[in-house]
Amino acid sequence: MWDYYSYKPSKPKADPVKQIEKLRKKNPGIQPVTIAGKLANSWWAQSWNRNLEGYADYSNRIGRGRSYVRGGYVLDLSISRCAVQSLVQGTRAKPYEITVEIDPLEKEKWDAIVEQCSRKIGNLEDLVSGKFPQDLMELFTRRGNGLFPSPKEIHFSCSCPDWASMCKHVAATLYGVGVRFDSDPTLFFLLRDIDFAELLKKSVDEKMKSMLSNAGRVTSRVMSDVDTYELFGV
């Protein structure tokens, strides 16, 4: 008789390094997910993981992918506009194909966020490094109205035969997305189809208006986008 309590999830037997070498012969452009140290280092990666782990729908499932992503079994992962494609090594010889689609951020939510960010973000470096005021951190991560997606905005599929709504290969992929944010946080904005430059432009325009007002200067045009971005290091 099968004992549920004695069941242990199976792990891939294949060496991920050898699998990557084999895949690279056919596709030199593959991008395996590698982790050295923490699972997430940057504010964007940590916030992405916390958001996923914070939903009851995911809390009991997403952990299944941690050992997979840490073990190097996410053999390839690419992020494009509102989509993620990955290959994850499972117990079978052929890696499983995973697709994750993320709904674009609703325009009403984005407009509200941009408005509340006025004059609060200094430059591109501050934005991508997560160095902004605490109230913006809370705004960006606000459940339901922030930048991070809820489970109903995340859609996925995997070629594995696992019946679970979120298999370990999908879970590993979602953690792999966070790893990608460590190396390039701007991928988050691509994934949610939002223009992060709009946040900066709003802040910069407001700062320039304040500067010119304080200097007693009157102009019908603050500055060109090019001049403004050069001035504030965007």
Steps between C-alpha positions, in 0.01 A plus 500: 500500500632843405585709804439872445706600803806304393495650149799709404502706180737366240794706381674500162775244462659676204804723552379854417849606385513221243143573393586867445806404294285271289235769445763764421624297203158544339426844641809704597276780632341310789498684832515262798405632844796485737500595868805579708393573855156639576194415296427873464728797566347813350189677627312410181586128524420482870170684451408271209555190716320646801204590283470143367550343842251739660195365319320203652448360149876469457644471851464121517618441145773738401751355745509185287718683251770633734717188494466481123615855433776473761615172347542662158216310337358810328703444185371798308283800584413806297274793580312699238204735511243338733649154452761256629629192320712239675639150483517309828663163547266250659524129566472421130789537257338777299463836681147627553381812321336767713311810392395771744287792391455811715214742444616855425446744784161666469523856370295641788736348756805620311369856466430512874849374583669746266306787655602400852867470398537868413838637612577188704738316266835666437639311202514170315764361736276558801207332329676182388691464828186541710636809675186705538281615791324246719159626392585413140607150601164456668324646197679271253433187706145583607280191464258540210599855400878488482741400225528130585252251350240303690442127427204582275736704282749214461426223251727201441537166331756219516557202271543266800228249598462643853132554581567777753385851410855620564762234442856529631626592152273804485595589858870479410437723201329764714796504739728514198324821393606655830860395435485680167387818678820486705705550184257733323210652701366678190376159381226534759356797311524311171315205654216724619501707179552833675721794409734558793633814327159657558559481876829681461368760258215587737740548789752694292236732351365579845850569631578730207176692549589548865855610417385752241226629726747554782735681262221730388527391139201468272498265204238335282710186479695345786767313308524252217490135599862457384632794703298400805621140498862606453475740792362240741708208380220304336 
